[in-house]
């Protein structure tokens, strides 16, 4: 069985108690082949997005970006925002959607959730 190792990174990796930013060379040394970098959440760019995508490329990792969907907002607006952030960059991997329940946000009805997810994916 072939083992493929990758990372999922965002500004949380250097938040408060972890003062240094990610050492992507160390990740490669430890077997990482790829990284998915949080590009955006709702209509905000991840504060470490530029650093993470640049440093991951320098370290030789295959890179892709993901959007953390805020299901309280417009899927259409978020899809446009993420697509504009993604387009024109030289990522090696496709964009990805991250959908998970936030501990402080109640989930909308299942049907509404599926509609938002489908709309986002089709637009991007």
N, CA, C and O atoms as CSV, one atom per row, in Angstrom:
chain,resi,resn,atom,element,x,y,z
A,1,UNK,N,N,0.835,-1.173,0.000
A,1,UNK,CA,C,0.000,0.000,0.000
A,1,UNK,C,C,0.887,1.246,0.000
A,1,UNK,O,O,1.813,1.365,0.802
A,2,UNK,N,N,0.587,2.164,-0.907
A,2,UNK,CA,C,1.332,3.413,-0.975
A,2,UNK,C,C,0.738,4.421,0.001
A,2,UNK,O,O,-0.478,4.598,0.069
A,3,UNK,N,N,1.588,5.058,0.731
A,3,UNK,CA,C,1.152,6.050,1.700
A,3,UNK,C,C,1.371,7.442,1.104
A,3,UNK,O,O,2.473,7.772,0.665
A,4,UNK,N,N,0.323,8.246,1.092
A,4,UNK,CA,C,0.413,9.621,0.606
A,4,UNK,C,C,0.125,10.540,1.783
A,4,UNK,O,O,-0.915,10.428,2.432
A,5,UNK,N,N,1.049,11.444,2.051
A,5,UNK,CA,C,0.918,12.319,3.209
A,5,UNK,C,C,0.725,13.755,2.743
A,5,UNK,O,O,1.463,14.259,1.896
A,6,UNK,N,N,-0.284,14.398,3.318
A,6,UNK,CA,C,-0.552,15.788,2.984
A,6,UNK,C,C,-1.000,16.573,4.201
A,6,UNK,O,O,-1.287,16.020,5.263
A,7,UNK,N,N,-1.047,17.864,4.011
A,7,UNK,CA,C,-1.412,18.774,5.090
A,7,UNK,C,C,-2.666,19.559,4.744
A,7,UNK,O,O,-2.993,19.741,3.571
A,8,UNK,N,N,-3.353,20.015,5.754
A,8,UNK,CA,C,-4.465,20.950,5.656
A,8,UNK,C,C,-4.059,22.092,6.573
A,8,UNK,O,O,-3.973,21.906,7.787
A,9,UNK,N,N,-3.808,23.271,6.012
A,9,UNK,CA,C,-3.278,24.368,6.818
A,9,UNK,C,C,-4.118,25.633,6.679
A,9,UNK,O,O,-4.793,25.860,5.675
A,10,UNK,N,N,-4.047,26.443,7.729
A,10,UNK,CA,C,-4.697,27.744,7.746
A,10,UNK,C,C,-3.983,28.599,8.786
A,10,UNK,O,O,-2.961,28.190,9.338
A,11,UNK,N,N,-4.518,29.777,9.051
A,11,UNK,CA,C,-3.901,30.646,10.051
A,11,UNK,C,C,-3.929,30.018,11.444
A,11,UNK,O,O,-3.180,30.443,12.323
A,12,UNK,N,N,-4.771,29.025,11.656
A,12,UNK,CA,C,-4.858,28.390,12.971
A,12,UNK,C,C,-3.552,27.704,13.359
A,12,UNK,O,O,-3.301,27.503,14.547
A,13,UNK,N,N,-2.716,27.341,12.392
A,13,UNK,CA,C,-1.463,26.660,12.730
A,13,UNK,C,C,-0.468,27.581,13.425
A,13,UNK,O,O,0.462,27.092,14.066
A,14,UNK,N,N,-0.633,28.894,13.319
A,14,UNK,CA,C,0.261,29.779,14.077
A,14,UNK,C,C,-0.548,30.738,14.958
A,14,UNK,O,O,-0.116,31.860,15.223
A,15,UNK,N,N,-1.685,30.301,15.395
A,15,UNK,CA,C,-2.576,31.104,16.220
A,15,UNK,C,C,-2.168,31.046,17.689
A,15,UNK,O,O,-1.943,29.963,18.228
A,16,UNK,N,N,-2.076,32.171,18.319
A,16,UNK,CA,C,-1.774,32.335,19.748
A,16,UNK,C,C,-0.614,31.475,20.257
A,16,UNK,O,O,0.534,31.915,20.215
A,17,UNK,N,N,-0.888,30.274,20.730
A,17,UNK,CA,C,0.114,29.438,21.376
A,17,UNK,C,C,1.163,28.848,20.444
A,17,UNK,O,O,2.100,28.200,20.911
A,18,UNK,N,N,1.029,29.056,19.148
A,18,UNK,CA,C,2.022,28.535,18.197
A,18,UNK,C,C,2.576,29.715,17.392
A,18,UNK,O,O,2.117,29.969,16.278
A,19,UNK,N,N,3.547,30.429,17.937
A,19,UNK,CA,C,3.984,31.698,17.357
A,19,UNK,C,C,4.665,31.620,15.993
A,19,UNK,O,O,4.562,32.568,15.215
A,20,UNK,N,N,5.345,30.542,15.680
A,20,UNK,CA,C,6.030,30.478,14.388
A,20,UNK,C,C,5.079,29.982,13.308
A,20,UNK,O,O,4.129,29.247,13.577
A,21,UNK,N,N,5.363,30.403,12.076
A,21,UNK,CA,C,4.553,29.902,10.965
A,21,UNK,C,C,5.052,28.519,10.563
A,21,UNK,O,O,6.071,28.042,11.063
A,22,UNK,N,N,4.323,27.886,9.658
A,22,UNK,CA,C,4.596,26.509,9.275
A,22,UNK,C,C,5.950,26.387,8.577
A,22,UNK,O,O,6.303,27.204,7.726
A,23,UNK,N,N,6.694,25.357,8.950
A,23,UNK,CA,C,7.955,25.036,8.287
A,23,UNK,C,C,7.650,23.950,7.256
A,23,UNK,O,O,7.649,22.762,7.578
A,24,UNK,N,N,7.389,24.368,6.009
A,24,UNK,CA,C,7.013,23.416,4.967
A,24,UNK,C,C,8.168,22.507,4.580
A,24,UNK,O,O,7.938,21.375,4.153
A,25,UNK,N,N,9.407,22.974,4.717
A,25,UNK,CA,C,10.554,22.101,4.437
A,25,UNK,C,C,10.585,20.928,5.415
A,25,UNK,O,O,10.914,19.804,5.035
A,26,UNK,N,N,10.244,21.194,6.665
A,26,UNK,CA,C,10.183,20.126,7.661
A,26,UNK,C,C,9.076,19.132,7.306
A,26,UNK,O,O,9.236,17.926,7.495
A,27,UNK,N,N,7.957,19.640,6.792
A,27,UNK,CA,C,6.864,18.752,6.375
A,27,UNK,C,C,7.327,17.827,5.249
A,27,UNK,O,O,7.022,16.634,5.257
A,28,UNK,N,N,8.059,18.375,4.287
A,28,UNK,CA,C,8.580,17.564,3.177
A,28,UNK,C,C,9.562,16.523,3.701
A,28,UNK,O,O,9.502,15.359,3.305
A,29,UNK,N,N,10.456,16.928,4.580
A,29,UNK,CA,C,11.428,16.008,5.175
A,29,UNK,C,C,10.728,14.845,5.880
A,29,UNK,O,O,11.245,13.728,5.920
A,30,UNK,N,N,9.554,15.120,6.431
A,30,UNK,CA,C,8.792,14.088,7.145
A,30,UNK,C,C,7.803,13.353,6.258
A,30,UNK,O,O,6.942,12.629,6.756
A,31,UNK,N,N,7.919,13.534,4.935
A,31,UNK,CA,C,7.149,12.722,4.009
A,31,UNK,C,C,5.945,13.363,3.341
A,31,UNK,O,O,5.258,12.701,2.563
A,32,UNK,N,N,5.670,14.625,3.620
A,32,UNK,CA,C,4.514,15.273,2.993
A,32,UNK,C,C,4.747,15.461,1.498
A,32,UNK,O,O,5.849,15.795,1.062
A,33,UNK,N,N,3.680,15.238,0.717
A,33,UNK,CA,C,3.735,15.401,-0.733
A,33,UNK,C,C,2.885,16.565,-1.220
A,33,UNK,O,O,3.159,17.144,-2.271
A,34,UNK,N,N,1.848,16.909,-0.449
A,34,UNK,CA,C,0.924,17.943,-0.897
A,34,UNK,C,C,0.362,18.715,0.287
A,34,UNK,O,O,0.494,18.305,1.440
A,35,UNK,N,N,-0.263,19.833,-0.024
A,35,UNK,CA,C,-0.900,20.652,0.996
A,35,UNK,C,C,-2.157,21.302,0.419
A,35,UNK,O,O,-2.162,21.780,-0.715
A,36,UNK,N,N,-3.211,21.310,1.216
A,36,UNK,CA,C,-4.391,22.117,0.900
A,36,UNK,C,C,-4.390,23.284,1.878
A,36,UNK,O,O,-4.373,23.098,3.094
A,37,UNK,N,N,-4.407,24.479,1.325
A,37,UNK,CA,C,-4.273,25.713,2.088
A,37,UNK,C,C,-5.624,26.419,2.129
A,37,UNK,O,O,-6.266,26.618,1.098
A,38,UNK,N,N,-6.043,26.794,3.327
A,38,UNK,CA,C,-7.302,27.537,3.388
A,38,UNK,C,C,-7.094,28.883,2.709
A,38,UNK,O,O,-6.263,29.695,3.118
A,39,UNK,N,N,-7.877,29.088,1.659
A,39,UNK,CA,C,-7.817,30.355,0.944
A,39,UNK,C,C,-8.787,31.357,1.518
A,39,UNK,O,O,-8.482,32.543,1.646
A,40,UNK,N,N,-9.979,30.855,1.866
A,40,UNK,CA,C,-11.010,31.791,2.299
A,40,UNK,C,C,-12.047,31.115,3.178
A,40,UNK,O,O,-12.200,29.894,3.206
A,41,UNK,N,N,-12.749,31.983,3.893
A,41,UNK,CA,C,-13.931,31.590,4.661
A,41,UNK,C,C,-14.915,32.739,4.510
A,41,UNK,O,O,-14.581,33.901,4.741
A,42,UNK,N,N,-16.124,32.391,4.120
A,42,UNK,CA,C,-17.141,33.393,3.814
A,42,UNK,C,C,-16.551,34.327,2.754
A,42,UNK,O,O,-16.239,33.866,1.656
A,43,UNK,N,N,-16.390,35.610,3.040
A,43,UNK,CA,C,-15.830,36.551,2.057
A,43,UNK,C,C,-14.513,37.132,2.558
A,43,UNK,O,O,-14.167,38.273,2.249
A,44,UNK,N,N,-13.785,36.336,3.334
A,44,UNK,CA,C,-12.506,36.766,3.896
A,44,UNK,C,C,-11.389,35.839,3.440
A,44,UNK,O,O,-11.563,34.621,3.389
A,45,UNK,N,N,-10.250,36.417,3.111
A,45,UNK,CA,C,-9.055,35.638,2.771
A,45,UNK,C,C,-8.377,35.222,4.076
A,45,UNK,O,O,-8.268,36.020,5.008
A,46,UNK,N,N,-7.924,33.976,4.137
A,46,UNK,CA,C,-7.190,33.512,5.305
A,46,UNK,C,C,-5.951,34.402,5.478
A,46,UNK,O,O,-5.225,34.631,4.510
A,47,UNK,N,N,-5.697,34.904,6.690
A,47,UNK,CA,C,-4.564,35.814,6.906
A,47,UNK,C,C,-3.204,35.243,6.508
A,47,UNK,O,O,-2.299,36.008,6.174
A,48,UNK,N,N,-3.037,33.927,6.534
A,48,UNK,CA,C,-1.756,33.311,6.180
A,48,UNK,C,C,-1.750,32.713,4.769
A,48,UNK,O,O,-0.807,32.014,4.398
A,49,UNK,N,N,-2.780,32.980,3.993
A,49,UNK,CA,C,-2.901,32.363,2.670
A,49,UNK,C,C,-1.692,32.639,1.783
A,49,UNK,O,O,-1.111,31.701,1.237
A,50,UNK,N,N,-1.308,33.876,1.628
A,50,UNK,CA,C,-0.181,34.213,0.736
A,50,UNK,C,C,1.106,33.557,1.216
A,50,UNK,O,O,1.833,32.958,0.424
A,51,UNK,N,N,1.387,33.668,2.497
A,51,UNK,CA,C,2.593,33.050,3.049
A,51,UNK,C,C,2.572,31.540,2.821
A,51,UNK,O,O,3.546,30.967,2.333
A,52,UNK,N,N,1.465,30.904,3.175
A,52,UNK,CA,C,1.389,29.443,3.087
A,52,UNK,C,C,1.543,28.945,1.660
A,52,UNK,O,O,2.267,27.978,1.424
A,53,UNK,N,N,0.875,29.586,0.699
A,53,UNK,CA,C,0.971,29.078,-0.666
A,53,UNK,C,C,2.357,29.336,-1.249
A,53,UNK,O,O,2.860,28.513,-2.014
A,54,UNK,N,N,2.982,30.454,-0.906
A,54,UNK,CA,C,4.328,30.761,-1.408
A,54,UNK,C,C,5.379,29.816,-0.799
A,54,UNK,O,O,6.213,29.263,-1.516
A,55,UNK,N,N,5.330,29.641,0.516
A,55,UNK,CA,C,6.324,28.805,1.191
A,55,UNK,C,C,6.146,27.321,0.845
A,55,UNK,O,O,7.127,26.585,0.738
A,56,UNK,N,N,4.907,26.889,0.673
A,56,UNK,CA,C,4.668,25.493,0.281
A,56,UNK,C,C,5.246,25.227,-1.105
A,56,UNK,O,O,5.825,24.168,-1.347
A,57,UNK,N,N,5.089,26.180,-2.007
A,57,UNK,CA,C,5.651,26.026,-3.351
A,57,UNK,C,C,7.181,25.963,-3.290
A,57,UNK,O,O,7.797,25.119,-3.940
A,58,UNK,N,N,7.786,26.858,-2.508
A,58,UNK,CA,C,9.246,26.857,-2.359
A,58,UNK,C,C,9.754,25.521,-1.839
A,58,UNK,O,O,10.835,25.072,-2.222
A,59,UNK,N,N,8.979,24.887,-0.971
A,59,UNK,CA,C,9.386,23.599,-0.380
A,59,UNK,C,C,9.142,22.425,-1.333
A,59,UNK,O,O,9.582,21.308,-1.060
A,60,UNK,N,N,8.446,22.667,-2.447
A,60,UNK,CA,C,8.226,21.611,-3.432
A,60,UNK,C,C,6.952,20.806,-3.234
A,60,UNK,O,O,6.802,19.741,-3.833
A,61,UNK,N,N,6.033,21.291,-2.410
A,61,UNK,CA,C,4.768,20.582,-2.197
A,61,UNK,C,C,3.778,20.893,-3.314
A,61,UNK,O,O,3.725,22.018,-3.810
A,62,UNK,N,N,3.004,19.900,-3.704
A,62,UNK,CA,C,1.864,20.149,-4.585
A,62,UNK,C,C,0.848,20.925,-3.762
A,62,UNK,O,O,0.601,20.593,-2.603
A,63,UNK,N,N,0.251,21.972,-4.365
A,63,UNK,CA,C,-0.628,22.847,-3.591
A,63,UNK,C,C,-2.027,22.945,-4.189
A,63,UNK,O,O,-2.215,22.952,-5.406
A,64,UNK,N,N,-2.980,23.020,-3.300
A,64,UNK,CA,C,-4.356,23.328,-3.644
A,64,UNK,C,C,-4.900,24.222,-2.548
A,64,UNK,O,O,-4.324,24.308,-1.463
A,65,UNK,N,N,-6.001,24.883,-2.829
A,65,UNK,CA,C,-6.618,25.746,-1.812
A,65,UNK,C,C,-8.029,25.257,-1.530
A,65,UNK,O,O,-8.652,24.587,-2.354
A,66,UNK,N,N,-8.516,25.606,-0.354
A,66,UNK,CA,C,-9.895,25.256,-0.022
A,66,UNK,C,C,-10.623,26.462,0.542
A,66,UNK,O,O,-10.023,27.411,1.046
A,67,UNK,N,N,-11.938,26.385,0.436
A,67,UNK,CA,C,-12.816,27.409,0.988
A,67,UNK,C,C,-13.617,26.781,2.109
A,67,UNK,O,O,-14.216,25.720,1.931
A,68,UNK,N,N,-13.633,27.432,3.265
A,68,UNK,CA,C,-14.442,26.999,4.395
A,68,UNK,C,C,-15.789,27.702,4.258
A,68,UNK,O,O,-15.894,28.909,4.475
A,69,UNK,N,N,-16.819,26.937,3.896
A,69,UNK,CA,C,-18.129,27.518,3.634
A,69,UNK,C,C,-18.796,27.980,4.927
A,69,UNK,O,O,-18.941,27.212,5.878
A,70,UNK,N,N,-19.193,29.235,4.942
A,70,UNK,CA,C,-20.008,29.758,6.037
A,70,UNK,C,C,-21.448,29.652,5.580
A,70,UNK,O,O,-21.920,30.478,4.799
A,71,UNK,N,N,-22.145,28.643,6.063
A,71,UNK,CA,C,-23.489,28.355,5.564
A,71,UNK,C,C,-24.514,29.388,6.015
A,71,UNK,O,O,-25.682,29.295,5.637
A,72,UNK,N,N,-24.108,30.363,6.807
A,72,UNK,CA,C,-25.019,31.453,7.171
A,72,UNK,C,C,-25.077,32.502,6.062
A,72,UNK,O,O,-26.001,33.314,6.020
A,73,UNK,N,N,-24.089,32.484,5.165
A,73,UNK,CA,C,-24.008,33.484,4.103
A,73,UNK,C,C,-24.401,32.929,2.748
A,73,UNK,O,O,-24.810,31.774,2.625
A,74,UNK,N,N,-24.271,33.760,1.746
A,74,UNK,CA,C,-24.639,33.405,0.378
A,74,UNK,C,C,-23.612,32.465,-0.246
A,74,UNK,O,O,-22.424,32.782,-0.303
A,75,UNK,N,N,-24.074,31.309,-0.712
A,75,UNK,CA,C,-23.186,30.369,-1.400
A,75,UNK,C,C,-22.696,30.977,-2.707
A,75,UNK,O,O,-21.546,30.764,-3.093
A,76,UNK,N,N,-23.547,31.728,-3.389
A,76,UNK,CA,C,-23.178,32.364,-4.657
A,76,UNK,C,C,-22.042,33.364,-4.447
A,76,UNK,O,O,-21.049,33.341,-5.174
A,77,UNK,N,N,-22.188,34.234,-3.459
A,77,UNK,CA,C,-21.143,35.228,-3.189
A,77,UNK,C,C,-19.831,34.559,-2.786
A,77,UNK,O,O,-18.755,34.984,-3.207
A,78,UNK,N,N,-19.926,33.510,-1.968
A,78,UNK,CA,C,-18.717,32.820,-1.523
A,78,UNK,C,C,-18.040,32.082,-2.674
A,78,UNK,O,O,-16.813,32.057,-2.759
A,79,UNK,N,N,-18.826,31.486,-3.549
A,79,UNK,CA,C,-18.261,30.788,-4.710
A,79,UNK,C,C,-17.533,31.777,-5.619
A,79,UNK,O,O,-16.422,31.501,-6.070
A,80,UNK,N,N,-18.142,32.905,-5.884
A,80,UNK,CA,C,-17.483,33.935,-6.713
A,80,UNK,C,C,-16.191,34.418,-6.062
A,80,UNK,O,O,-15.172,34.591,-6.730
A,81,UNK,N,N,-16.249,34.631,-4.756
A,81,UNK,CA,C,-15.081,35.110,-4.022
A,81,UNK,C,C,-13.936,34.101,-4.107
A,81,UNK,O,O,-12.803,34.465,-4.418
A,82,UNK,N,N,-14.236,32.842,-3.832
A,82,UNK,CA,C,-13.203,31.812,-3.867
A,82,UNK,C,C,-12.657,31.624,-5.278
A,82,UNK,O,O,-11.447,31.494,-5.461
A,83,UNK,N,N,-13.533,31.611,-6.270
A,83,UNK,CA,C,-13.079,31.447,-7.657
A,83,UNK,C,C,-12.153,32.592,-8.055
A,83,UNK,O,O,-11.155,32.363,-8.737
A,84,UNK,N,N,-12.463,33.814,-7.643
A,84,UNK,CA,C,-11.606,34.947,-7.994
A,84,UNK,C,C,-10.256,34.863,-7.283
A,84,UNK,O,O,-9.241,35.318,-7.812
A,85,UNK,N,N,-10.248,34.283,-6.091
A,85,UNK,CA,C,-9.003,34.090,-5.346
A,85,UNK,C,C,-8.162,32.993,-5.994
A,85,UNK,O,O,-6.936,33.091,-6.034
A,86,UNK,N,N,-8.809,31.962,-6.496
A,86,UNK,CA,C,-8.129,30.781,-7.045
A,86,UNK,C,C,-7.628,30.993,-8.472
A,86,UNK,O,O,-6.526,30.572,-8.825
A,87,UNK,N,N,-8.446,31.646,-9.277
A,87,UNK,CA,C,-8.112,31.825,-10.695
A,87,UNK,C,C,-6.845,32.657,-10.868
A,87,UNK,O,O,-6.616,33.628,-10.147
A,88,UNK,N,N,-6.037,32.260,-11.831
A,88,UNK,CA,C,-4.813,32.990,-12.134
A,88,UNK,C,C,-3.624,32.591,-11.281
A,88,UNK,O,O,-2.520,33.096,-11.490
A,89,UNK,N,N,-3.820,31.713,-10.344
A,89,UNK,CA,C,-2.703,31.221,-9.527
A,89,UNK,C,C,-2.249,29.879,-10.096
A,89,UNK,O,O,-3.001,29.207,-10.802
A,90,UNK,N,N,-1.044,29.505,-9.790
A,90,UNK,CA,C,-0.466,28.302,-10.377
A,90,UNK,C,C,-0.546,27.086,-9.457
A,90,UNK,O,O,0.440,26.369,-9.282
A,91,UNK,N,N,-1.706,26.858,-8.878
A,91,UNK,CA,C,-1.875,25.678,-8.024
A,91,UNK,C,C,-1.809,24.400,-8.862
A,91,UNK,O,O,-2.257,24.365,-10.008
A,92,UNK,N,N,-1.250,23.369,-8.272
A,92,UNK,CA,C,-1.150,22.077,-8.943
A,92,UNK,C,C,-2.364,21.191,-8.700
A,92,UNK,O,O,-2.601,20.245,-9.453
A,93,UNK,N,N,-3.125,21.484,-7.669
A,93,UNK,CA,C,-4.284,20.682,-7.290
A,93,UNK,C,C,-5.562,21.518,-7.408
A,93,UNK,O,O,-5.508,22.746,-7.344
A,94,UNK,N,N,-6.695,20.865,-7.577
A,94,UNK,CA,C,-7.950,21.606,-7.712
A,94,UNK,C,C,-8.405,22.226,-6.392
A,94,UNK,O,O,-7.937,21.851,-5.317
A,95,UNK,N,N,-9.313,23.169,-6.498
A,95,UNK,CA,C,-9.908,23.777,-5.320
A,95,UNK,C,C,-10.825,22.787,-4.612
A,95,UNK,O,O,-11.384,21.888,-5.240
A,96,UNK,N,N,-10.974,22.956,-3.314
A,96,UNK,CA,C,-11.760,22.046,-2.487
A,96,UNK,C,C,-12.687,22.867,-1.595
A,96,UNK,O,O,-12.353,23.978,-1.182
A,97,UNK,N,N,-13.850,22.303,-1.308
A,97,UNK,CA,C,-14.811,22.929,-0.401
A,97,UNK,C,C,-14.773,22.214,0.939
A,97,UNK,O,O,-14.876,20.988,0.996
A,98,UNK,N,N,-14.626,22.971,2.010
A,98,UNK,CA,C,-14.667,22.423,3.362
A,98,UNK,C,C,-16.011,22.816,3.966
A,98,UNK,O,O,-16.327,23.997,4.108
A,99,UNK,N,N,-16.786,21.805,4.315
A,99,UNK,CA,C,-18.083,22.047,4.956
A,99,UNK,C,C,-18.138,21.256,6.239
A,99,UNK,O,O,-17.989,20.034,6.238
A,100,UNK,N,N,-18.351,21.956,7.329
A,100,UNK,CA,C,-18.487,21.295,8.619
A,100,UNK,C,C,-19.330,22.176,9.525
A,100,UNK,O,O,-19.400,23.392,9.349
A,101,UNK,N,N,-19.957,21.547,10.481
A,101,UNK,CA,C,-20.780,22.319,11.410
A,101,UNK,C,C,-19.888,23.074,12.377
A,101,UNK,O,O,-19.009,22.498,13.017
A,102,UNK,N,N,-20.124,24.348,12.468
A,102,UNK,CA,C,-19.424,25.185,13.432
A,102,UNK,C,C,-20.115,25.026,14.780
A,102,UNK,O,O,-21.343,24.979,14.850
A,103,UNK,N,N,-19.351,24.945,15.819
A,103,UNK,CA,C,-19.945,24.658,17.135
A,103,UNK,C,C,-20.900,25.753,17.612
A,103,UNK,O,O,-21.746,25.496,18.468
A,104,UNK,N,N,-20.780,26.960,17.076
A,104,UNK,CA,C,-21.653,28.051,17.517
A,104,UNK,C,C,-22.740,28.399,16.497
A,104,UNK,O,O,-23.562,29.279,16.755
A,105,UNK,N,N,-22.755,27.725,15.347
A,105,UNK,CA,C,-23.750,28.030,14.324
A,105,UNK,C,C,-24.690,26.843,14.153
A,105,UNK,O,O,-24.247,25.747,13.812
A,106,UNK,N,N,-25.981,27.051,14.387
A,106,UNK,CA,C,-26.900,25.937,14.144
A,106,UNK,C,C,-26.967,25.622,12.650
A,106,UNK,O,O,-26.938,26.520,11.809
A,107,UNK,N,N,-27.056,24.345,12.343
A,107,UNK,CA,C,-27.156,23.943,10.935
A,107,UNK,C,C,-28.506,24.354,10.363
A,107,UNK,O,O,-29.526,24.257,11.045
A,108,UNK,N,N,-28.517,24.814,9.110
A,108,UNK,CA,C,-29.803,25.071,8.458
A,108,UNK,C,C,-30.471,23.735,8.122
A,108,UNK,O,O,-29.852,22.682,8.272
A,109,UNK,N,N,-31.719,23.770,7.674
A,109,UNK,CA,C,-32.378,22.517,7.276
A,109,UNK,C,C,-31.549,21.772,6.228
A,109,UNK,O,O,-30.868,22.391,5.410
A,110,UNK,N,N,-31.612,20.459,6.259
A,110,UNK,CA,C,-30.807,19.598,5.369
A,110,UNK,C,C,-30.954,19.994,3.905
A,110,UNK,O,O,-29.956,20.103,3.193
A,111,UNK,N,N,-32.171,20.208,3.451
A,111,UNK,CA,C,-32.416,20.561,2.047
A,111,UNK,C,C,-31.713,21.866,1.672
A,111,UNK,O,O,-31.104,21.960,0.606
A,112,UNK,N,N,-31.796,22.863,2.536
A,112,UNK,CA,C,-31.132,24.147,2.281
A,112,UNK,C,C,-29.608,23.972,2.223
A,112,UNK,O,O,-28.928,24.602,1.414
A,113,UNK,N,N,-29.098,23.112,3.089
A,113,UNK,CA,C,-27.659,22.845,3.113
A,113,UNK,C,C,-27.207,22.208,1.796
A,113,UNK,O,O,-26.210,22.631,1.212
A,114,UNK,N,N,-27.930,21.207,1.336
A,114,UNK,CA,C,-27.585,20.529,0.086
A,114,UNK,C,C,-27.646,21.505,-1.091
A,114,UNK,O,O,-26.779,21.475,-1.964
A,115,UNK,N,N,-28.647,22.355,-1.120
A,115,UNK,CA,C,-28.767,23.346,-2.196
A,115,UNK,C,C,-27.554,24.269,-2.194
A,115,UNK,O,O,-26.990,24.544,-3.253
A,116,UNK,N,N,-27.144,24.752,-1.020
A,116,UNK,CA,C,-25.974,25.646,-0.937
A,116,UNK,C,C,-24.701,24.935,-1.396
A,116,UNK,O,O,-23.903,25.505,-2.140
A,117,UNK,N,N,-24.513,23.702,-0.958
A,117,UNK,CA,C,-23.315,22.955,-1.337
A,117,UNK,C,C,-23.273,22.722,-2.840
A,117,UNK,O,O,-22.240,22.939,-3.473
A,118,UNK,N,N,-24.382,22.285,-3.412
A,118,UNK,CA,C,-24.439,22.046,-4.860
A,118,UNK,C,C,-24.196,23.320,-5.650
A,118,UNK,O,O,-23.479,23.309,-6.651
A,119,UNK,N,N,-24.785,24.409,-5.206
A,119,UNK,CA,C,-24.625,25.691,-5.889
A,119,UNK,C,C,-23.157,26.122,-5.871
A,119,UNK,O,O,-22.614,26.529,-6.898
A,120,UNK,N,N,-22.529,26.033,-4.718
A,120,UNK,CA,C,-21.121,26.424,-4.588
A,120,UNK,C,C,-20.246,25.600,-5.527
A,120,UNK,O,O,-19.444,26.144,-6.285
A,121,UNK,N,N,-20.412,24.276,-5.464
A,121,UNK,CA,C,-19.575,23.378,-6.274
A,121,UNK,C,C,-19.782,23.622,-7.772
A,121,UNK,O,O,-18.810,23.661,-8.526
A,122,UNK,N,N,-21.014,23.785,-8.205
A,122,UNK,CA,C,-21.282,24.033,-9.629
A,122,UNK,C,C,-20.670,25.350,-10.087
A,122,UNK,O,O,-20.138,25.433,-11.194
A,123,UNK,N,N,-20.740,26.374,-9.252
A,123,UNK,CA,C,-20.207,27.673,-9.639
A,123,UNK,C,C,-18.680,27.671,-9.709
A,123,UNK,O,O,-18.089,28.271,-10.607
A,124,UNK,N,N,-18.059,26.996,-8.759
A,124,UNK,CA,C,-16.594,26.991,-8.722
A,124,UNK,C,C,-16.073,26.036,-9.793
A,124,UNK,O,O,-14.861,25.876,-9.940
